[in-house]
Amino acid sequence: MSLVSFEFLAFFFMVLILYYIFPKKLRWTVLLLFSVFYFYRASGLKLFLVFVCFCFMNWGTAILVSNFEKAGKQREKKIAYITTIILDAAILIAFKDLNFFKRTANGISEMAGHPLNIPDIHIIAPIGISYFALILIGYLTDVYWKKYEPERGFLRFTLFSGYFPQLSSEPFVRYDKMKEELFTAKRFDYSRIILGIERIIWGFFKKLVLSERLGIIVNMVYSNYQVYDGWYIILATLAFTFQLYTDFSGAMDIVIGISECLGITLPENFDTPFYSTSIEEFWRRWHITLGAWLREYVFYPLLRSNLFRKLKKWCKKKWGKDYEKKFNLPMYMGMFFTWFLIGFWHGGKWNYIWGSGLYYWLLITASNLMTPVWKWFINILKINTKCYSYKLFQRIRTLLLFTFGLSFFRAENLREGIRMWKSAFPFHNIEIFLNGSLTTFGLDKWEWTIIFISLLILFIAGIIKNTTNKEVWQWLNEQNMIFRWFVLIIFLLLIIIFGKYGPGVDASEFIYQQF
């Protein structure tokens, strides 16, 4: 049941009506029943039972950990926690990443001259396992760290784990924040419902009008890069960056908009990332909740671990007390492990590990190490770093660096990504932008016009956010009623007339649903 299907819209309106009809204290049960139905509808009975067992294991362990803490049984508490975390990770890997080890073994054996040719392992995973697994690992860790008491009600815990909007595309949430949102009685708020609908419409526009069209360019070029070489590859790589952004952020707009209609506030996952002036800033603005989860539950615990404390002591002996300014090895190693996990989380393929992980670790580490050289270069050339042109240069540089890495993420595998970029050089065919060649792979001039106008609208929305610190739907909600409804009707017409949906069009899946 896709977020942009008519079936899901009918499902959502049924949830909305029943949610506000039920007594306030029982409204969370409506969400639970519909979340169970959504999961069952998407994954079937067997995988739903896997989800229930997953929830029961973490729910029970959290209570056990809390009881051991109160009884002063620290050893038992630690054993219960570590055992369940290992099981959580093992289950997630079993459903999502077994082929990573298979492909790695095949690659090594092939290079050694004794190919194993281990076949792919095909296991259907429950919907949203990459999301609810990390959410539950975070929950159990918080209870272990005594940040809050565990939830004693299993049904309430199940709703927190499988709240239906976030099963498709996140965001990652924490129990101490969500328990107030899910279980506190919500009153009917017309203004919040209108705000939520506006955001849902904005998400539909991103997905159906822009992302699906950009996907046509990307699919054609990436699957035929031997034919569409040179500047076609540059164009498709930029197109994929904006396709992924509008697809993923569009899903977030729909999910958060649905929750807003229900009086539930979910955390944001994007903050105008294309206005970033560095890769490090970019990743603070892109996929915000995943970055926050990894910092809190992986990066900082690593730096506080005994192994890294010993490493810090060794660095002080080797390079002195100010080693952090010279070469902060513990931080770089912690970042390496964290970025590896980011890539590995996306799927068991090396192009994911490189294109959404280690490549950005390399850029951020190199940027930190080269900062003194860059400052010297700026001083020598007397470059004004306060002016707009310098910020514009930084933003363009960041976009291009991000886009290049993302191209490997989109490629079939790491080897194909390298081959594709080999076919891109030299850039011999710039005339394709003038001779009508861009209309040869499924988009006529009218379709290209829709893409340019849609990108312009996206750009204007970004300007509104950066000048007013308000999202476009928040800004729109402050305008006069006639203007607001005029804009909403225009966007609805754009979606209805120019959206890619219906027979022969597969707009049902969001890119991040596969992760």
C-alpha positions as CSV (number, residue, x, y, z in Angstrom):
1,M,0.0,0.0,0.0
2,S,2.0,2.9,-1.3
3,L,1.8,6.4,0.3
4,V,0.8,7.9,-3.1
5,S,-1.9,5.3,-4.0
6,F,-5.6,5.9,-3.9
7,E,-5.9,2.9,-1.6
8,F,-3.7,4.6,0.9
9,L,-5.5,7.9,0.7
10,A,-8.8,6.0,1.4
11,F,-7.1,4.2,4.3
12,F,-5.8,7.5,5.7
13,F,-9.1,9.2,5.6
14,M,-10.7,6.3,7.4
15,V,-8.1,6.5,10.1
16,L,-8.6,10.3,10.4
17,I,-12.4,10.0,10.8
18,L,-12.3,7.1,13.3
19,Y,-9.5,8.7,15.2
20,Y,-11.5,11.8,16.1
21,I,-14.8,9.9,16.6
22,F,-13.3,7.6,19.3
23,P,-13.0,8.9,22.9
24,K,-9.7,10.7,23.5
25,K,-8.3,8.1,25.8
26,L,-8.8,5.3,23.2
27,R,-7.5,7.1,20.2
28,W,-4.2,5.4,20.4
29,T,-6.0,2.1,19.9
30,V,-7.3,3.3,16.6
31,L,-3.7,4.0,15.5
32,L,-2.6,0.5,16.8
33,L,-5.4,-1.3,14.9
34,F,-4.7,0.5,11.6
35,S,-1.0,0.1,12.0
36,V,-1.4,-3.6,12.5
37,F,-3.7,-3.8,9.4
38,Y,-1.1,-1.7,7.4
39,F,1.7,-4.0,8.4
40,Y,-0.3,-7.1,7.6
41,R,-1.5,-5.7,4.3
42,A,2.1,-4.8,3.3
43,S,4.0,-7.9,4.5
44,G,1.5,-10.8,5.2
45,L,0.9,-12.8,8.3
46,K,4.3,-14.6,8.7
47,L,6.3,-11.4,8.5
48,F,3.8,-9.6,10.8
49,L,4.5,-12.4,13.3
50,V,8.3,-11.7,12.9
51,F,7.6,-8.1,13.7
52,V,5.5,-9.0,16.8
53,C,8.3,-11.4,18.0
54,F,10.9,-8.6,17.4
55,C,8.8,-6.2,19.5
56,F,8.2,-8.8,22.3
57,M,11.9,-9.6,22.6
58,N,12.9,-5.9,23.0
59,W,9.9,-5.1,25.2
60,G,10.6,-8.0,27.5
61,T,14.3,-7.3,27.7
62,A,13.8,-3.6,28.5
63,I,11.6,-4.6,31.5
64,L,14.2,-7.2,32.5
65,V,17.0,-4.7,32.3
66,S,15.1,-2.2,34.4
67,N,14.3,-4.9,37.0
68,F,17.9,-6.0,37.1
69,E,19.0,-2.4,37.6
70,K,16.6,-2.0,40.6
71,A,17.8,-5.3,42.1
72,G,21.4,-4.2,41.7
73,K,22.3,-7.1,39.3
74,Q,24.6,-5.2,37.0
75,R,26.1,-8.3,35.4
76,E,22.8,-9.8,34.5
77,K,21.5,-6.5,33.2
78,K,24.5,-6.2,30.9
79,I,24.2,-9.7,29.6
80,A,20.5,-9.3,28.9
81,Y,21.1,-6.0,27.0
82,I,24.1,-7.2,25.0
83,T,22.4,-10.5,24.0
84,T,19.3,-8.8,22.7
85,I,21.3,-6.1,20.8
86,I,23.3,-8.9,19.1
87,L,20.0,-10.7,18.2
88,D,18.5,-7.4,16.9
89,A,21.5,-6.8,14.7
90,A,21.6,-10.5,13.6
91,I,17.9,-10.5,12.6
92,L,18.3,-7.2,10.7
93,I,21.4,-8.5,8.8
94,A,19.7,-11.9,8.1
95,F,16.8,-10.2,6.4
96,K,18.7,-7.3,4.7
97,D,22.4,-7.9,4.2
98,L,23.3,-11.6,3.9
99,N,24.2,-11.1,0.2
100,F,26.9,-8.6,1.2
101,F,29.0,-11.4,2.7
102,K,28.1,-13.6,-0.2
103,R,29.2,-11.0,-2.8
104,T,32.4,-10.2,-0.8
105,A,33.3,-13.9,-0.6
106,N,32.7,-14.3,-4.4
107,G,34.8,-11.2,-5.2
108,I,37.7,-12.3,-3.1
109,S,37.7,-15.9,-4.4
110,E,37.5,-14.6,-8.0
111,M,40.5,-12.4,-7.5
112,A,42.3,-15.4,-5.9
113,G,41.6,-17.4,-9.0
114,H,39.2,-19.9,-7.3
115,P,35.7,-18.5,-7.8
116,L,33.1,-19.8,-5.3
117,N,30.1,-18.6,-7.2
118,I,27.8,-18.6,-4.2
119,P,24.3,-17.9,-5.3
120,D,22.2,-15.0,-4.1
121,I,20.1,-15.5,-1.0
122,H,16.5,-14.2,-1.5
123,I,14.7,-13.4,1.8
124,I,11.6,-11.2,1.9
125,A,11.9,-8.7,4.7
126,P,9.1,-7.2,6.8
127,I,8.2,-3.7,5.8
128,G,10.3,-1.1,7.6
129,I,12.6,-3.5,9.3
130,S,15.6,-1.2,8.7
131,Y,13.7,1.5,10.6
132,F,11.9,-0.3,13.4
133,A,15.0,-2.4,14.2
134,L,17.2,0.7,14.8
135,I,14.3,2.4,16.7
136,L,14.1,-0.5,19.1
137,I,17.9,-0.8,19.5
138,G,17.8,2.9,20.4
139,Y,14.9,2.3,22.8
140,L,16.6,-0.6,24.6
141,T,19.9,1.3,24.8
142,D,18.1,4.3,26.4
143,V,16.5,2.1,29.0
144,Y,19.9,0.4,29.7
145,W,21.4,3.9,30.1
146,K,18.5,4.8,32.6
147,K,17.2,7.7,30.5
148,Y,13.6,6.6,31.1
149,E,11.6,3.8,32.5
150,P,10.5,1.0,30.0
151,E,7.0,0.9,28.6
152,R,5.1,-1.8,30.6
153,G,2.1,-2.1,28.2
154,F,3.0,-4.4,25.2
155,L,0.2,-3.0,23.0
156,R,1.4,0.6,23.6
157,F,4.9,-0.5,22.9
158,T,3.8,-2.2,19.6
159,L,2.3,1.1,18.4
160,F,5.5,3.0,19.2
161,S,7.5,0.3,17.2
162,G,5.1,0.1,14.2
163,Y,3.3,3.4,13.9
164,F,2.1,3.0,10.3
165,P,3.2,6.3,8.6
166,Q,6.9,5.9,9.6
167,L,7.0,2.2,8.6
168,S,7.5,3.3,4.9
169,S,10.3,5.8,5.2
170,E,11.1,6.8,8.8
171,P,11.9,9.2,10.5
172,F,13.8,7.6,13.4
173,V,12.1,8.4,16.7
174,R,12.8,8.1,20.4
175,Y,10.3,6.7,22.9
176,D,10.6,9.6,25.4
177,K,9.5,12.0,22.7
178,M,6.9,9.8,21.0
179,K,5.0,8.6,24.1
180,E,3.6,12.1,24.6
181,E,2.7,12.3,20.9
182,L,1.1,8.9,20.6
183,F,-0.7,8.4,23.9
184,T,-1.6,11.9,25.0
185,A,-5.3,12.7,24.2
186,K,-5.4,15.0,21.1
187,R,-8.2,17.4,20.4
188,F,-9.6,18.1,17.0
189,D,-7.5,21.0,15.6
190,Y,-8.7,22.3,12.2
191,S,-5.6,24.5,11.7
192,R,-3.3,21.5,12.2
193,I,-5.3,19.4,9.8
194,I,-5.1,22.1,7.1
195,L,-1.4,22.4,7.7
196,G,-1.0,18.6,7.4
197,I,-3.0,18.5,4.2
198,E,-0.9,21.3,2.7
199,R,2.3,19.3,3.5
200,I,0.8,16.1,2.1
201,I,0.1,18.0,-1.2
202,W,3.6,19.4,-1.2
203,G,4.9,15.8,-0.8
204,F,2.7,14.5,-3.6
205,F,4.0,17.3,-5.9
206,K,7.6,16.4,-5.2
207,K,7.1,12.7,-5.8
208,L,4.6,12.6,-8.7
209,V,5.4,15.7,-10.7
210,L,9.2,16.0,-10.3
211,S,10.8,12.8,-8.9
212,E,9.1,10.4,-11.3
213,R,10.1,12.5,-14.3
214,L,13.7,12.8,-13.1
215,G,13.7,9.0,-12.7
216,I,13.1,8.6,-16.4
217,I,16.4,10.3,-17.2
218,V,18.2,8.5,-14.5
219,N,17.0,5.0,-15.4
220,M,17.7,5.5,-19.1
221,V,21.2,6.8,-18.8
222,Y,22.4,4.5,-15.9
223,S,21.1,1.4,-17.7
224,N,22.7,2.4,-21.0
225,Y,25.7,4.5,-20.1
226,Q,27.7,2.9,-22.9
227,V,25.3,4.7,-25.3
228,Y,24.5,7.8,-23.3
229,D,28.0,8.7,-22.3
230,G,29.8,12.1,-21.7
231,W,27.4,14.9,-20.7
232,Y,24.5,12.5,-20.5
233,I,26.1,11.0,-17.4
234,I,26.7,14.4,-15.8
235,L,23.0,15.2,-16.5
236,A,21.7,11.9,-15.1
237,T,23.9,12.1,-12.0
238,L,22.6,15.6,-11.2
239,A,19.1,14.3,-12.0
240,F,19.5,11.4,-9.6
241,T,20.5,13.8,-6.7
242,F,17.3,15.8,-7.1
243,Q,15.2,12.6,-7.8
244,L,16.4,11.1,-4.5
245,Y,15.9,14.3,-2.6
246,T,12.3,14.9,-3.9
247,D,11.5,11.2,-3.5
248,F,12.8,10.9,0.0
249,S,11.8,14.4,1.3
250,G,8.4,14.0,-0.5
251,A,7.8,10.8,1.5
252,M,8.8,12.6,4.7
253,D,6.3,15.4,3.8
254,I,3.5,12.9,3.4
255,V,4.4,11.0,6.6
256,I,4.8,14.1,8.7
257,G,1.7,15.7,7.1
258,I,-0.4,12.6,8.0
259,S,0.8,12.7,11.6
260,E,0.1,16.5,11.7
261,C,-3.5,15.8,10.8
262,L,-3.6,13.3,13.7
263,G,-2.1,15.9,16.1
264,I,1.2,14.0,16.2
265,T,4.5,15.8,15.7
266,L,7.3,13.8,14.1
267,P,11.0,15.0,13.8
268,E,12.2,16.6,10.6
269,N,14.5,14.7,8.3
270,F,15.7,17.5,5.9
271,D,16.7,21.1,6.4
272,T,17.4,22.6,2.9
273,P,20.5,20.5,2.4
274,F,21.5,22.2,-0.9
275,Y,22.2,25.4,0.9
276,S,25.1,23.7,2.8
277,T,28.6,25.0,2.4
278,S,30.4,21.8,3.3
279,I,29.9,18.0,3.2
280,E,29.8,17.9,7.0
281,E,27.0,20.5,7.1
282,F,25.2,18.8,4.2
283,W,24.9,15.6,6.3
284,R,23.6,17.6,9.2
285,R,20.8,18.8,7.0
286,W,20.2,15.5,5.0
287,H,18.7,12.4,6.7
288,I,18.8,14.2,10.0
289,T,17.3,11.5,12.2
290,L,19.6,8.7,10.9
291,G,22.7,10.9,11.6
292,A,21.4,11.8,15.1
293,W,20.8,8.1,15.8
294,L,24.3,7.1,14.7
295,R,25.9,9.9,16.7
296,E,24.1,9.0,19.9
297,Y,24.2,5.2,19.7
298,V,27.4,4.5,17.7
299,F,29.9,7.4,17.4
300,Y,29.9,8.9,20.9
301,P,29.7,5.5,22.7
302,L,32.7,4.4,20.6
303,L,34.7,7.4,21.6
304,R,33.9,6.7,25.3
305,S,34.8,3.0,25.0
306,N,37.8,1.5,26.7
307,L,39.5,0.7,23.4
308,F,39.3,4.3,22.2
309,R,40.4,5.7,25.6
310,K,43.5,3.6,25.3
311,L,43.9,4.9,21.7
312,K,43.7,8.5,23.0
313,K,46.4,7.8,25.6
314,W,48.6,6.3,22.9
315,C,48.1,9.4,20.6
316,K,49.0,11.7,23.5
317,K,52.3,9.8,24.0
318,K,53.0,9.7,20.3
319,W,52.0,13.3,19.3
320,G,51.6,15.2,22.5
321,K,48.6,16.6,24.4
322,D,47.5,18.7,21.4
323,Y,47.3,15.6,19.1
324,E,43.7,16.5,18.2
325,K,44.9,19.5,16.3
326,K,47.6,17.5,14.5
327,F,45.9,14.2,13.7
328,N,42.8,13.2,15.7
329,L,43.1,9.5,15.0
330,P,40.4,8.4,17.5
331,M,37.8,10.7,16.0
332,Y,38.7,9.6,12.4
333,M,38.5,6.0,13.3
334,G,35.2,6.5,15.0
335,M,33.9,8.4,12.0
336,F,35.2,5.6,9.7
337,F,33.2,2.9,11.6
338,T,30.1,5.2,11.7
339,W,30.2,6.0,8.0
340,F,30.8,2.4,7.2
341,L,27.6,1.5,9.1
342,I,25.7,4.3,7.2
343,G,26.6,2.6,3.9
344,F,26.0,-0.9,5.3
345,W,22.6,0.0,6.6
346,H,21.5,1.0,3.1
347,G,22.1,-2.5,1.8
348,G,24.6,-5.3,1.4
349,K,26.5,-3.8,-1.6
350,W,29.9,-2.2,-1.8
351,N,28.6,0.7,-3.9
352,Y,26.2,1.6,-1.0
353,I,29.1,1.4,1.5
354,W,31.2,3.7,-0.7
355,G,28.5,5.9,-2.3
356,S,26.6,6.7,0.9
357,G,29.3,6.0,3.5
358,L,33.1,5.8,3.2
359,Y,33.3,8.4,0.3
360,Y,31.9,11.1,2.6
361,W,34.1,10.0,5.5
362,L,37.1,10.5,3.2
363,L,35.9,13.9,2.2
364,I,35.2,15.1,5.8
365,T,38.5,13.7,7.1
366,A,40.5,15.2,4.2
367,S,38.7,18.6,4.8
368,N,39.7,18.5,8.5
369,L,43.3,17.6,7.7
370,M,43.6,20.2,4.9
371,T,42.0,23.1,6.9
372,P,45.3,24.8,7.7
373,V,46.4,24.6,4.1
374,W,43.1,26.0,2.9
375,K,43.3,28.9,5.3
376,W,46.9,29.6,4.1
377,F,45.7,29.5,0.5
378,I,42.9,32.0,1.3
379,N,45.2,34.4,3.1
380,I,47.8,34.3,0.3
381,L,45.2,35.1,-2.4
382,K,43.3,37.5,-0.1
383,I,40.0,35.8,-0.8
384,N,36.9,37.4,0.8
385,T,35.1,34.5,2.6
386,K,32.3,36.7,3.9
387,C,30.8,37.6,0.5
388,Y,27.9,35.9,-1.2
389,S,30.0,34.7,-4.2
390,Y,32.2,32.7,-1.9
391,K,29.2,31.0,-0.2
392,L,27.8,30.3,-3.6
393,F,31.1,28.7,-4.6
394,Q,31.0,26.6,-1.4
395,R,27.4,25.5,-2.1
396,I,28.1,24.5,-5.7
397,R,31.3,22.6,-4.7
398,T,29.4,20.8,-1.9
399,L,26.6,19.8,-4.3
400,L,29.0,18.5,-6.9
401,L,31.0,16.5,-4.4
402,F,27.8,15.0,-2.9
403,T,26.4,14.2,-6.4
404,F,29.6,12.4,-7.5
405,G,29.4,10.1,-4.5
406,L,25.7,9.5,-4.9
407,S,26.3,8.3,-8.5
408,F,28.0,5.1,-7.1
409,F,25.1,4.7,-4.7
410,R,22.7,4.6,-7.8
411,A,25.0,2.4,-9.9
412,E,24.3,-1.4,-10.1
413,N,27.5,-2.1,-8.2
414,L,30.8,-0.4,-7.5
415,R,32.5,-1.8,-10.7
416,E,29.6,-0.5,-12.9
417,G,29.9,2.9,-11.2
418,I,33.6,3.1,-12.1
419,R,32.9,2.0,-15.7
420,M,30.2,4.5,-16.1
421,W,32.5,7.4,-15.1
422,K,35.2,6.1,-17.5
423,S,32.6,6.4,-20.3
424,A,31.8,10.0,-19.1
425,F,35.3,11.2,-20.1
426,P,36.1,13.1,-22.2
427,F,33.0,15.4,-22.2
428,H,32.8,15.4,-26.0
429,N,29.0,15.9,-26.6
430,I,28.0,19.1,-25.0
431,E,25.9,19.7,-28.1
432,I,23.2,17.4,-26.7
433,F,21.8,20.4,-24.8
434,L,21.1,22.2,-28.1
435,N,20.3,19.6,-30.8
436,G,17.2,18.0,-29.3
437,S,19.0,14.8,-28.2
438,L,17.5,15.2,-24.7
439,T,14.1,14.4,-26.1
440,T,15.2,10.9,-27.3
441,F,14.7,8.9,-24.1
442,G,11.2,9.5,-23.0
443,L,10.8,13.2,-22.3
444,D,9.6,15.7,-24.9
445,K,10.1,19.5,-24.7
446,W,6.9,19.8,-22.7
447,E,8.1,17.3,-20.1
448,W,11.4,19.1,-19.8
449,T,9.5,22.4,-19.3
450,I,7.5,20.8,-16.4
451,I,10.9,19.7,-14.8
452,F,12.4,23.1,-15.0
453,I,9.3,24.8,-13.6
454,S,9.1,22.2,-10.8
455,L,12.8,22.8,-10.0
456,L,12.2,26.5,-9.9
457,I,9.3,26.0,-7.4
458,L,11.6,23.9,-5.3
459,F,14.3,26.6,-5.5
460,I,11.7,29.3,-4.4
461,A,10.6,27.1,-1.5
462,G,14.3,26.9,-0.4
463,I,14.6,30.7,-0.6
464,I,11.5,31.1,1.6
465,K,13.0,28.7,4.2
466,N,16.3,30.4,4.3
467,T,15.0,33.9,4.5
468,T,12.0,33.4,6.8
469,N,13.2,30.2,8.6
470,K,9.7,28.7,7.8
471,E,8.9,25.9,5.5
472,V,6.8,26.7,2.4
473,W,3.6,25.2,3.9
474,Q,4.1,27.2,7.1
475,W,4.7,30.4,5.2
476,L,1.6,29.6,3.0
477,N,-0.5,29.1,6.1
478,E,0.2,32.6,7.2
479,Q,-1.1,34.2,4.0
480,N,-4.6,35.4,3.3
481,M,-7.2,32.7,2.8
482,I,-7.9,33.5,-0.9
483,F,-4.2,33.4,-1.8
484,R,-3.6,30.3,0.2
485,W,-6.5,28.4,-1.4
486,F,-5.6,29.6,-4.8
487,V,-2.0,28.2,-4.4
488,L,-3.4,24.9,-3.0
489,I,-5.8,24.5,-6.0
490,I,-3.0,25.2,-8.4
491,F,-0.8,22.6,-6.8
492,L,-3.7,20.0,-6.8
493,L,-4.2,20.7,-10.5
494,L,-0.5,20.3,-11.2
495,I,-0.5,16.9,-9.4
496,I,-3.7,15.8,-11.1
497,I,-2.7,17.0,-14.6
498,F,1.0,16.5,-14.7
499,G,1.6,13.8,-12.0
500,K,3.0,10.5,-13.1
501,Y,0.5,7.9,-11.9
502,G,-2.2,5.6,-13.2
503,P,-2.0,2.6,-15.6
504,G,1.4,2.0,-17.1
505,V,3.2,4.1,-14.5
506,D,5.0,2.6,-11.5
507,A,5.0,5.5,-9.1
508,S,4.1,3.3,-6.2
509,E,7.5,2.7,-4.6
510,F,9.6,5.3,-2.9
511,I,13.3,4.8,-3.2
512,Y,13.9,4.5,0.5
513,Q,11.3,1.8,0.9
514,Q,13.8,-0.7,-0.4
515,F,16.1,0.0,2.5
